[in-house]
Every structure is written in C-alpha cells, then in structure tokens.
Amino acid sequence: MTGDYSIITIKRLFTLSGNVCAFPNCNTDMIGENFIIVGQICHIEEKETSARFNSNRTEGQRSSFDNLILLCPTHR
C-alpha cells in the first residue's frame, strides 16, 4: 500500500480523514471491520491521462500530501 508515498504521508492521511471517505456526504469508514483497510489514496489532480490533469504540477507535487485524499472503493 505504501507505493510512492512515505509512511508519514499515509499516517497523516488516515489520521486527518477521521476514518471517513473524502467524497462529500459519504460516511464510509476507511478502516472497516477487523481493521481491514478499504480507503484508497487518490490524487486530486491526476496523471496526464486523467481529466483532472494539471500540467503545472510536477510528478513529485502530484504525489505530495497536499494533492492526496482518501476515498472509498465506490468513489475512487
């Protein structure tokens, strides 16, 4: 799960999420029963192939904490 993200970034995302999906009005837990992680780290501004691509961001900026959110499988 760590992929391109530091363990500090992952901990920050899960801590600040309040254990809830970032999609508006979604209350899905990011850590479910039996401590199974269902939350997925997603970019706010994505890769070149995405509709949310921003050519002004570097790859490093795209993977930075400020460009990441946690979403449930339904909203990723």
HTML snippet that shows the backbone in 3Dmol.js (N, CA, C, O; Angstrom):
<script src="https://3Dmol.org/build/3Dmol-min.js"></script>
<div id="view" style="width:600px;height:400px;position:relative"></div>
<script>
const pdb = `
ATOM      1  N   MET A   1       0.816  -1.203   0.000  1.00  0.00           N
ATOM      2  CA  MET A   1       0.000   0.000   0.000  1.00  0.00           C
ATOM      3  C   MET A   1       0.854   1.258   0.000  1.00  0.00           C
ATOM      4  O   MET A   1       0.386   2.305  -0.449  1.00  0.00           O
ATOM      5  N   THR A   2       2.082   1.197   0.484  1.00  0.00           N
ATOM      6  CA  THR A   2       2.879   2.411   0.589  1.00  0.00           C
ATOM      7  C   THR A   2       3.227   2.988  -0.774  1.00  0.00           C
ATOM      8  O   THR A   2       3.228   4.210  -0.925  1.00  0.00           O
ATOM      9  N   GLY A   3       3.521   2.165  -1.767  1.00  0.00           N
ATOM     10  CA  GLY A   3       3.780   2.647  -3.119  1.00  0.00           C
ATOM     11  C   GLY A   3       4.739   3.813  -3.155  1.00  0.00           C
ATOM     12  O   GLY A   3       5.869   3.712  -2.679  1.00  0.00           O
ATOM     13  N   ASP A   4       4.292   4.921  -3.718  1.00  0.00           N
ATOM     14  CA  ASP A   4       5.107   6.125  -3.857  1.00  0.00           C
ATOM     15  C   ASP A   4       4.989   7.066  -2.659  1.00  0.00           C
ATOM     16  O   ASP A   4       5.547   8.163  -2.689  1.00  0.00           O
ATOM     17  N   TYR A   5       4.288   6.670  -1.624  1.00  0.00           N
ATOM     18  CA  TYR A   5       4.011   7.559  -0.505  1.00  0.00           C
ATOM     19  C   TYR A   5       4.811   7.151   0.720  1.00  0.00           C
ATOM     20  O   TYR A   5       4.974   5.965   1.006  1.00  0.00           O
ATOM     21  N   SER A   6       5.305   8.150   1.438  1.00  0.00           N
ATOM     22  CA  SER A   6       6.040   7.853   2.664  1.00  0.00           C
ATOM     23  C   SER A   6       5.053   7.371   3.725  1.00  0.00           C
ATOM     24  O   SER A   6       3.861   7.671   3.658  1.00  0.00           O
ATOM     25  N   ILE A   7       5.547   6.643   4.676  1.00  0.00           N
ATOM     26  CA  ILE A   7       4.710   6.151   5.768  1.00  0.00           C
ATOM     27  C   ILE A   7       4.131   7.328   6.558  1.00  0.00           C
ATOM     28  O   ILE A   7       3.021   7.236   7.085  1.00  0.00           O
ATOM     29  N   ILE A   8       4.872   8.421   6.642  1.00  0.00           N
ATOM     30  CA  ILE A   8       4.373   9.622   7.333  1.00  0.00           C
ATOM     31  C   ILE A   8       3.168  10.197   6.589  1.00  0.00           C
ATOM     32  O   ILE A   8       2.182  10.586   7.215  1.00  0.00           O
ATOM     33  N   THR A   9       3.242  10.252   5.266  1.00  0.00           N
ATOM     34  CA  THR A   9       2.126  10.761   4.467  1.00  0.00           C
ATOM     35  C   THR A   9       0.896   9.874   4.645  1.00  0.00           C
ATOM     36  O   THR A   9      -0.216  10.376   4.807  1.00  0.00           O
ATOM     37  N   ILE A  10       1.092   8.581   4.617  1.00  0.00           N
ATOM     38  CA  ILE A  10      -0.024   7.643   4.784  1.00  0.00           C
ATOM     39  C   ILE A  10      -0.663   7.802   6.167  1.00  0.00           C
ATOM     40  O   ILE A  10      -1.887   7.835   6.287  1.00  0.00           O
ATOM     41  N   LYS A  11       0.156   7.898   7.192  1.00  0.00           N
ATOM     42  CA  LYS A  11      -0.373   8.081   8.543  1.00  0.00           C
ATOM     43  C   LYS A  11      -1.142   9.395   8.663  1.00  0.00           C
ATOM     44  O   LYS A  11      -2.201   9.449   9.289  1.00  0.00           O
ATOM     45  N   ARG A  12      -0.604  10.446   8.061  1.00  0.00           N
ATOM     46  CA  ARG A  12      -1.283  11.747   8.091  1.00  0.00           C
ATOM     47  C   ARG A  12      -2.648  11.674   7.420  1.00  0.00           C
ATOM     48  O   ARG A  12      -3.639  12.171   7.955  1.00  0.00           O
ATOM     49  N   LEU A  13      -2.694  11.049   6.241  1.00  0.00           N
ATOM     50  CA  LEU A  13      -3.957  10.934   5.510  1.00  0.00           C
ATOM     51  C   LEU A  13      -5.015  10.200   6.330  1.00  0.00           C
ATOM     52  O   LEU A  13      -6.150  10.661   6.449  1.00  0.00           O
ATOM     53  N   PHE A  14      -4.636   9.064   6.888  1.00  0.00           N
ATOM     54  CA  PHE A  14      -5.605   8.281   7.658  1.00  0.00           C
ATOM     55  C   PHE A  14      -5.994   8.981   8.956  1.00  0.00           C
ATOM     56  O   PHE A  14      -7.151   8.916   9.369  1.00  0.00           O
ATOM     57  N   THR A  15      -5.054   9.641   9.595  1.00  0.00           N
ATOM     58  CA  THR A  15      -5.354  10.340  10.838  1.00  0.00           C
ATOM     59  C   THR A  15      -6.293  11.520  10.600  1.00  0.00           C
ATOM     60  O   THR A  15      -7.283  11.692  11.312  1.00  0.00           O
ATOM     61  N   LEU A  16      -5.976  12.320   9.602  1.00  0.00           N
ATOM     62  CA  LEU A  16      -6.775  13.519   9.345  1.00  0.00           C
ATOM     63  C   LEU A  16      -8.105  13.223   8.651  1.00  0.00           C
ATOM     64  O   LEU A  16      -8.983  14.084   8.610  1.00  0.00           O
ATOM     65  N   SER A  17      -8.259  12.026   8.111  1.00  0.00           N
ATOM     66  CA  SER A  17      -9.516  11.675   7.436  1.00  0.00           C
ATOM     67  C   SER A  17     -10.660  11.500   8.421  1.00  0.00           C
ATOM     68  O   SER A  17     -11.826  11.571   8.034  1.00  0.00           O
ATOM     69  N   GLY A  18     -10.341  11.273   9.686  1.00  0.00           N
ATOM     70  CA  GLY A  18     -11.398  10.976  10.650  1.00  0.00           C
ATOM     71  C   GLY A  18     -12.025   9.620  10.366  1.00  0.00           C
ATOM     72  O   GLY A  18     -13.130   9.332  10.827  1.00  0.00           O
ATOM     73  N   ASN A  19     -11.320   8.785   9.605  1.00  0.00           N
ATOM     74  CA  ASN A  19     -11.762   7.447   9.206  1.00  0.00           C
ATOM     75  C   ASN A  19     -12.981   7.481   8.288  1.00  0.00           C
ATOM     76  O   ASN A  19     -13.781   6.546   8.281  1.00  0.00           O
ATOM     77  N   VAL A  20     -13.124   8.571   7.506  1.00  0.00           N
ATOM     78  CA  VAL A  20     -14.279   8.726   6.625  1.00  0.00           C
ATOM     79  C   VAL A  20     -13.818   9.106   5.220  1.00  0.00           C
ATOM     80  O   VAL A  20     -12.861   9.863   5.059  1.00  0.00           O
ATOM     81  N   CYS A  21     -14.493   8.585   4.220  1.00  0.00           N
ATOM     82  CA  CYS A  21     -14.227   8.906   2.819  1.00  0.00           C
ATOM     83  C   CYS A  21     -14.320  10.420   2.601  1.00  0.00           C
ATOM     84  O   CYS A  21     -15.175  11.082   3.189  1.00  0.00           O
ATOM     85  N   ALA A  22     -13.439  10.965   1.756  1.00  0.00           N
ATOM     86  CA  ALA A  22     -13.409  12.406   1.497  1.00  0.00           C
ATOM     87  C   ALA A  22     -14.495  12.868   0.533  1.00  0.00           C
ATOM     88  O   ALA A  22     -14.700  14.072   0.382  1.00  0.00           O
ATOM     89  N   PHE A  23     -15.190  11.953  -0.118  1.00  0.00           N
ATOM     90  CA  PHE A  23     -16.257  12.340  -1.052  1.00  0.00           C
ATOM     91  C   PHE A  23     -17.395  12.985  -0.255  1.00  0.00           C
ATOM     92  O   PHE A  23     -17.798  12.465   0.786  1.00  0.00           O
ATOM     93  N   PRO A  24     -17.910  14.115  -0.744  1.00  0.00           N
ATOM     94  CA  PRO A  24     -18.970  14.814   0.006  1.00  0.00           C
ATOM     95  C   PRO A  24     -20.151  13.906   0.346  1.00  0.00           C
ATOM     96  O   PRO A  24     -20.654  13.168  -0.500  1.00  0.00           O
ATOM     97  N   ASN A  25     -20.570  13.978   1.583  1.00  0.00           N
ATOM     98  CA  ASN A  25     -21.714  13.252   2.128  1.00  0.00           C
ATOM     99  C   ASN A  25     -21.543  11.734   2.158  1.00  0.00           C
ATOM    100  O   ASN A  25     -22.523  11.015   2.355  1.00  0.00           O
ATOM    101  N   CYS A  26     -20.345  11.240   1.972  1.00  0.00           N
ATOM    102  CA  CYS A  26     -20.084   9.800   2.101  1.00  0.00           C
ATOM    103  C   CYS A  26     -19.534   9.549   3.495  1.00  0.00           C
ATOM    104  O   CYS A  26     -18.606  10.228   3.935  1.00  0.00           O
ATOM    105  N   ASN A  27     -20.093   8.597   4.172  1.00  0.00           N
ATOM    106  CA  ASN A  27     -19.665   8.286   5.539  1.00  0.00           C
ATOM    107  C   ASN A  27     -19.025   6.911   5.645  1.00  0.00           C
ATOM    108  O   ASN A  27     -18.993   6.323   6.726  1.00  0.00           O
ATOM    109  N   THR A  28     -18.515   6.393   4.534  1.00  0.00           N
ATOM    110  CA  THR A  28     -17.885   5.075   4.539  1.00  0.00           C
ATOM    111  C   THR A  28     -16.588   5.129   5.341  1.00  0.00           C
ATOM    112  O   THR A  28     -15.761   6.019   5.149  1.00  0.00           O
ATOM    113  N   ASP A  29     -16.425   4.165   6.240  1.00  0.00           N
ATOM    114  CA  ASP A  29     -15.201   4.066   7.030  1.00  0.00           C
ATOM    115  C   ASP A  29     -14.020   3.688   6.146  1.00  0.00           C
ATOM    116  O   ASP A  29     -14.157   2.866   5.241  1.00  0.00           O
ATOM    117  N   MET A  30     -12.867   4.282   6.405  1.00  0.00           N
ATOM    118  CA  MET A  30     -11.653   3.968   5.652  1.00  0.00           C
ATOM    119  C   MET A  30     -10.969   2.716   6.195  1.00  0.00           C
ATOM    120  O   MET A  30     -10.240   2.034   5.474  1.00  0.00           O
ATOM    121  N   ILE A  31     -11.208   2.423   7.466  1.00  0.00           N
ATOM    122  CA  ILE A  31     -10.745   1.178   8.072  1.00  0.00           C
ATOM    123  C   ILE A  31     -11.987   0.489   8.602  1.00  0.00           C
ATOM    124  O   ILE A  31     -12.642   0.974   9.524  1.00  0.00           O
ATOM    125  N   GLY A  32     -12.299  -0.655   7.999  1.00  0.00           N
ATOM    126  CA  GLY A  32     -13.540  -1.348   8.308  1.00  0.00           C
ATOM    127  C   GLY A  32     -13.400  -2.353   9.432  1.00  0.00           C
ATOM    128  O   GLY A  32     -12.472  -2.304  10.239  1.00  0.00           O
ATOM    129  N   GLU A  33     -14.360  -3.270   9.453  1.00  0.00           N
ATOM    130  CA  GLU A  33     -14.373  -4.315  10.464  1.00  0.00           C
ATOM    131  C   GLU A  33     -13.093  -5.138  10.397  1.00  0.00           C
ATOM    132  O   GLU A  33     -12.506  -5.321   9.330  1.00  0.00           O
ATOM    133  N   ASN A  34     -12.676  -5.628  11.555  1.00  0.00           N
ATOM    134  CA  ASN A  34     -11.455  -6.424  11.665  1.00  0.00           C
ATOM    135  C   ASN A  34     -10.225  -5.681  11.146  1.00  0.00           C
ATOM    136  O   ASN A  34      -9.245  -6.303  10.737  1.00  0.00           O
ATOM    137  N   PHE A  35     -10.281  -4.353  11.164  1.00  0.00           N
ATOM    138  CA  PHE A  35      -9.161  -3.486  10.772  1.00  0.00           C
ATOM    139  C   PHE A  35      -8.725  -3.678   9.319  1.00  0.00           C
ATOM    140  O   PHE A  35      -7.548  -3.530   8.993  1.00  0.00           O
ATOM    141  N   ILE A  36      -9.671  -4.005   8.462  1.00  0.00           N
ATOM    142  CA  ILE A  36      -9.384  -4.125   7.030  1.00  0.00           C
ATOM    143  C   ILE A  36      -9.415  -2.732   6.421  1.00  0.00           C
ATOM    144  O   ILE A  36     -10.402  -2.009   6.560  1.00  0.00           O
ATOM    145  N   ILE A  37      -8.329  -2.354   5.741  1.00  0.00           N
ATOM    146  CA  ILE A  37      -8.239  -1.027   5.126  1.00  0.00           C
ATOM    147  C   ILE A  37      -8.999  -1.033   3.801  1.00  0.00           C
ATOM    148  O   ILE A  37      -8.659  -1.772   2.878  1.00  0.00           O
ATOM    149  N   VAL A  38     -10.033  -0.197   3.725  1.00  0.00           N
ATOM    150  CA  VAL A  38     -10.802  -0.080   2.486  1.00  0.00           C
ATOM    151  C   VAL A  38     -10.533   1.251   1.792  1.00  0.00           C
ATOM    152  O   VAL A  38     -10.810   1.402   0.602  1.00  0.00           O
ATOM    153  N   GLY A  39      -9.995   2.214   2.535  1.00  0.00           N
ATOM    154  CA  GLY A  39      -9.681   3.515   1.963  1.00  0.00           C
ATOM    155  C   GLY A  39      -8.560   3.418   0.948  1.00  0.00           C
ATOM    156  O   GLY A  39      -7.609   2.658   1.124  1.00  0.00           O
ATOM    157  N   GLN A  40      -8.681   4.190  -0.108  1.00  0.00           N
ATOM    158  CA  GLN A  40      -7.668   4.200  -1.153  1.00  0.00           C
ATOM    159  C   GLN A  40      -7.125   5.610  -1.323  1.00  0.00           C
ATOM    160  O   GLN A  40      -7.881   6.580  -1.374  1.00  0.00           O
ATOM    161  N   ILE A  41      -5.803   5.709  -1.409  1.00  0.00           N
ATOM    162  CA  ILE A  41      -5.170   7.004  -1.612  1.00  0.00           C
ATOM    163  C   ILE A  41      -5.384   7.409  -3.067  1.00  0.00           C
ATOM    164  O   ILE A  41      -5.059   6.655  -3.985  1.00  0.00           O
ATOM    165  N   CYS A  42      -5.930   8.599  -3.269  1.00  0.00           N
ATOM    166  CA  CYS A  42      -6.218   9.092  -4.613  1.00  0.00           C
ATOM    167  C   CYS A  42      -5.657  10.495  -4.789  1.00  0.00           C
ATOM    168  O   CYS A  42      -5.585  11.274  -3.839  1.00  0.00           O
ATOM    169  N   HIS A  43      -5.266  10.799  -6.003  1.00  0.00           N
ATOM    170  CA  HIS A  43      -4.767  12.131  -6.337  1.00  0.00           C
ATOM    171  C   HIS A  43      -5.935  13.063  -6.637  1.00  0.00           C
ATOM    172  O   HIS A  43      -6.905  12.665  -7.282  1.00  0.00           O
ATOM    173  N   ILE A  44      -5.842  14.285  -6.174  1.00  0.00           N
ATOM    174  CA  ILE A  44      -6.841  15.295  -6.527  1.00  0.00           C
ATOM    175  C   ILE A  44      -6.621  15.699  -7.981  1.00  0.00           C
ATOM    176  O   ILE A  44      -7.561  15.721  -8.777  1.00  0.00           O
ATOM    177  N   GLU A  45      -5.381  16.018  -8.320  1.00  0.00           N
ATOM    178  CA  GLU A  45      -5.012  16.282  -9.717  1.00  0.00           C
ATOM    179  C   GLU A  45      -4.187  15.096 -10.174  1.00  0.00           C
ATOM    180  O   GLU A  45      -3.146  14.800  -9.587  1.00  0.00           O
ATOM    181  N   GLU A  46      -4.636  14.421 -11.206  1.00  0.00           N
ATOM    182  CA  GLU A  46      -4.112  13.125 -11.630  1.00  0.00           C
ATOM    183  C   GLU A  46      -3.045  13.197 -12.704  1.00  0.00           C
ATOM    184  O   GLU A  46      -2.515  14.259 -13.029  1.00  0.00           O
ATOM    185  N   LYS A  47      -2.749  12.012 -13.244  1.00  0.00           N
ATOM    186  CA  LYS A  47      -1.780  11.842 -14.329  1.00  0.00           C
ATOM    187  C   LYS A  47      -2.280  12.450 -15.626  1.00  0.00           C
ATOM    188  O   LYS A  47      -3.425  12.891 -15.719  1.00  0.00           O
ATOM    189  N   GLU A  48      -1.416  12.470 -16.616  1.00  0.00           N
ATOM    190  CA  GLU A  48      -1.714  13.053 -17.920  1.00  0.00           C
ATOM    191  C   GLU A  48      -2.956  12.465 -18.582  1.00  0.00           C
ATOM    192  O   GLU A  48      -3.647  13.163 -19.324  1.00  0.00           O
ATOM    193  N   THR A  49      -3.245  11.211 -18.328  1.00  0.00           N
ATOM    194  CA  THR A  49      -4.382  10.552 -18.967  1.00  0.00           C
ATOM    195  C   THR A  49      -5.714  10.857 -18.286  1.00  0.00           C
ATOM    196  O   THR A  49      -6.757  10.380 -18.733  1.00  0.00           O
ATOM    197  N   SER A  50      -5.693  11.633 -17.226  1.00  0.00           N
ATOM    198  CA  SER A  50      -6.894  11.921 -16.450  1.00  0.00           C
ATOM    199  C   SER A  50      -7.503  13.268 -16.827  1.00  0.00           C
ATOM    200  O   SER A  50      -6.813  14.181 -17.279  1.00  0.00           O
ATOM    201  N   ALA A  51      -8.797  13.362 -16.631  1.00  0.00           N
ATOM    202  CA  ALA A  51      -9.492  14.641 -16.849  1.00  0.00           C
ATOM    203  C   ALA A  51      -9.061  15.677 -15.811  1.00  0.00           C
ATOM    204  O   ALA A  51      -9.227  16.877 -16.027  1.00  0.00           O
ATOM    205  N   ARG A  52      -8.513  15.220 -14.695  1.00  0.00           N
ATOM    206  CA  ARG A  52      -8.074  16.139 -13.632  1.00  0.00           C
ATOM    207  C   ARG A  52      -6.581  16.438 -13.724  1.00  0.00           C
ATOM    208  O   ARG A  52      -5.966  16.811 -12.726  1.00  0.00           O
ATOM    209  N   PHE A  53      -5.999  16.282 -14.891  1.00  0.00           N
ATOM    210  CA  PHE A  53      -4.572  16.532 -15.090  1.00  0.00           C
ATOM    211  C   PHE A  53      -4.277  18.022 -15.026  1.00  0.00           C
ATOM    212  O   PHE A  53      -5.021  18.835 -15.573  1.00  0.00           O
ATOM    213  N   ASN A  54      -3.185  18.375 -14.354  1.00  0.00           N
ATOM    214  CA  ASN A  54      -2.719  19.758 -14.284  1.00  0.00           C
ATOM    215  C   ASN A  54      -1.267  19.756 -14.742  1.00  0.00           C
ATOM    216  O   ASN A  54      -0.394  19.255 -14.033  1.00  0.00           O
ATOM    217  N   SER A  55      -1.005  20.304 -15.903  1.00  0.00           N
ATOM    218  CA  SER A  55       0.346  20.288 -16.474  1.00  0.00           C
ATOM    219  C   SER A  55       1.322  21.158 -15.681  1.00  0.00           C
ATOM    220  O   SER A  55       2.532  21.065 -15.885  1.00  0.00           O
ATOM    221  N   ASN A  56       0.817  21.994 -14.789  1.00  0.00           N
ATOM    222  CA  ASN A  56       1.684  22.858 -13.986  1.00  0.00           C
ATOM    223  C   ASN A  56       2.276  22.134 -12.779  1.00  0.00           C
ATOM    224  O   ASN A  56       3.147  22.684 -12.106  1.00  0.00           O
ATOM    225  N   ARG A  57       1.827  20.927 -12.493  1.00  0.00           N
ATOM    226  CA  ARG A  57       2.343  20.156 -11.352  1.00  0.00           C
ATOM    227  C   ARG A  57       3.400  19.173 -11.823  1.00  0.00           C
ATOM    228  O   ARG A  57       3.271  18.564 -12.885  1.00  0.00           O
ATOM    229  N   THR A  58       4.442  19.026 -11.024  1.00  0.00           N
ATOM    230  CA  THR A  58       5.452  18.008 -11.308  1.00  0.00           C
ATOM    231  C   THR A  58       4.943  16.674 -10.751  1.00  0.00           C
ATOM    232  O   THR A  58       3.969  16.643  -9.999  1.00  0.00           O
ATOM    233  N   GLU A  59       5.597  15.589 -11.120  1.00  0.00           N
ATOM    234  CA  GLU A  59       5.212  14.276 -10.598  1.00  0.00           C
ATOM    235  C   GLU A  59       5.334  14.250  -9.078  1.00  0.00           C
ATOM    236  O   GLU A  59       4.493  13.669  -8.392  1.00  0.00           O
ATOM    237  N   GLY A  60       6.376  14.876  -8.558  1.00  0.00           N
ATOM    238  CA  GLY A  60       6.553  14.963  -7.111  1.00  0.00           C
ATOM    239  C   GLY A  60       5.421  15.710  -6.435  1.00  0.00           C
ATOM    240  O   GLY A  60       4.966  15.312  -5.362  1.00  0.00           O
ATOM    241  N   GLN A  61       4.966  16.780  -7.045  1.00  0.00           N
ATOM    242  CA  GLN A  61       3.856  17.548  -6.485  1.00  0.00           C
ATOM    243  C   GLN A  61       2.556  16.749  -6.536  1.00  0.00           C
ATOM    244  O   GLN A  61       1.724  16.851  -5.634  1.00  0.00           O
ATOM    245  N   ARG A  62       2.381  15.952  -7.594  1.00  0.00           N
ATOM    246  CA  ARG A  62       1.178  15.133  -7.699  1.00  0.00           C
ATOM    247  C   ARG A  62       1.119  14.077  -6.591  1.00  0.00           C
ATOM    248  O   ARG A  62       0.031  13.684  -6.171  1.00  0.00           O
ATOM    249  N   SER A  63       2.263  13.624  -6.124  1.00  0.00           N
ATOM    250  CA  SER A  63       2.296  12.612  -5.067  1.00  0.00           C
ATOM    251  C   SER A  63       2.436  13.209  -3.671  1.00  0.00           C
ATOM    252  O   SER A  63       2.548  12.476  -2.689  1.00  0.00           O
ATOM    253  N   SER A  64       2.430  14.540  -3.580  1.00  0.00           N
ATOM    254  CA  SER A  64       2.593  15.184  -2.276  1.00  0.00           C
ATOM    255  C   SER A  64       1.300  15.114  -1.467  1.00  0.00           C
ATOM    256  O   SER A  64       0.215  14.930  -2.018  1.00  0.00           O
ATOM    257  N   PHE A  65       1.433  15.261  -0.173  1.00  0.00           N
ATOM    258  CA  PHE A  65       0.295  15.198   0.740  1.00  0.00           C
ATOM    259  C   PHE A  65      -0.825  16.147   0.328  1.00  0.00           C
ATOM    260  O   PHE A  65      -2.000  15.788   0.407  1.00  0.00           O
ATOM    261  N   ASP A  66      -0.474  17.353  -0.111  1.00  0.00           N
ATOM    262  CA  ASP A  66      -1.478  18.360  -0.455  1.00  0.00           C
ATOM    263  C   ASP A  66      -2.328  17.980  -1.660  1.00  0.00           C
ATOM    264  O   ASP A  66      -3.357  18.611  -1.903  1.00  0.00           O
ATOM    265  N   ASN A  67      -1.929  16.975  -2.410  1.00  0.00           N
ATOM    266  CA  ASN A  67      -2.686  16.560  -3.595  1.00  0.00           C
ATOM    267  C   ASN A  67      -3.319  15.175  -3.403  1.00  0.00           C
ATOM    268  O   ASN A  67      -3.721  14.540  -4.377  1.00  0.00           O
ATOM    269  N   LEU A  68      -3.407  14.714  -2.174  1.00  0.00           N
ATOM    270  CA  LEU A  68      -3.930  13.375  -1.913  1.00  0.00           C
ATOM    271  C   LEU A  68      -5.163  13.420  -1.022  1.00  0.00           C
ATOM    272  O   LEU A  68      -5.281  14.271  -0.140  1.00  0.00           O
ATOM    273  N   ILE A  69      -6.078  12.492  -1.269  1.00  0.00           N
ATOM    274  CA  ILE A  69      -7.249  12.308  -0.417  1.00  0.00           C
ATOM    275  C   ILE A  69      -7.497  10.809  -0.275  1.00  0.00           C
ATOM    276  O   ILE A  69      -6.961  10.006  -1.038  1.00  0.00           O
ATOM    277  N   LEU A  70      -8.303  10.449   0.694  1.00  0.00           N
ATOM    278  CA  LEU A  70      -8.709   9.057   0.870  1.00  0.00           C
ATOM    279  C   LEU A  70     -10.148   8.902   0.402  1.00  0.00           C
ATOM    280  O   LEU A  70     -11.033   9.652   0.813  1.00  0.00           O
ATOM    281  N   LEU A  71     -10.366   7.924  -0.456  1.00  0.00           N
ATOM    282  CA  LEU A  71     -11.705   7.658  -0.951  1.00  0.00           C
ATOM    283  C   LEU A  71     -12.055   6.187  -0.741  1.00  0.00           C
ATOM    284  O   LEU A  71     -11.175   5.326  -0.698  1.00  0.00           O
ATOM    285  N   CYS A  72     -13.349   5.914  -0.613  1.00  0.00           N
ATOM    286  CA  CYS A  72     -13.828   4.549  -0.520  1.00  0.00           C
ATOM    287  C   CYS A  72     -13.833   3.931  -1.917  1.00  0.00           C
ATOM    288  O   CYS A  72     -13.717   4.653  -2.907  1.00  0.00           O
ATOM    289  N   PRO A  73     -13.967   2.612  -2.013  1.00  0.00           N
ATOM    290  CA  PRO A  73     -13.968   1.979  -3.336  1.00  0.00           C
ATOM    291  C   PRO A  73     -15.060   2.500  -4.276  1.00  0.00           C
ATOM    292  O   PRO A  73     -14.867   2.507  -5.492  1.00  0.00           O
ATOM    293  N   THR A  74     -16.184   2.930  -3.742  1.00  0.00           N
ATOM    294  CA  THR A  74     -17.266   3.458  -4.582  1.00  0.00           C
ATOM    295  C   THR A  74     -16.887   4.773  -5.253  1.00  0.00           C
ATOM    296  O   THR A  74     -17.276   5.020  -6.394  1.00  0.00           O
ATOM    297  N   HIS A  75     -16.133   5.617  -4.556  1.00  0.00           N
ATOM    298  CA  HIS A  75     -15.845   6.960  -5.053  1.00  0.00           C
ATOM    299  C   HIS A  75     -14.451   7.163  -5.612  1.00  0.00           C
ATOM    300  O   HIS A  75     -14.125   8.270  -6.041  1.00  0.00           O
ATOM    301  N   ARG A  76     -13.627   6.146  -5.622  1.00  0.00           N
ATOM    302  CA  ARG A  76     -12.272   6.322  -6.126  1.00  0.00           C
ATOM    303  C   ARG A  76     -12.305   6.504  -7.586  1.00  0.00           C
ATOM    304  O   ARG A  76     -11.258   6.671  -8.212  1.00  0.00           O
TER     305      ARG A  76
END
`;
const viewer = $3Dmol.createViewer("view");
viewer.addModel(pdb, "pdb");
viewer.setStyle({}, {cartoon: {color: "spectrum"}});
viewer.zoomTo();
viewer.render();
</script>
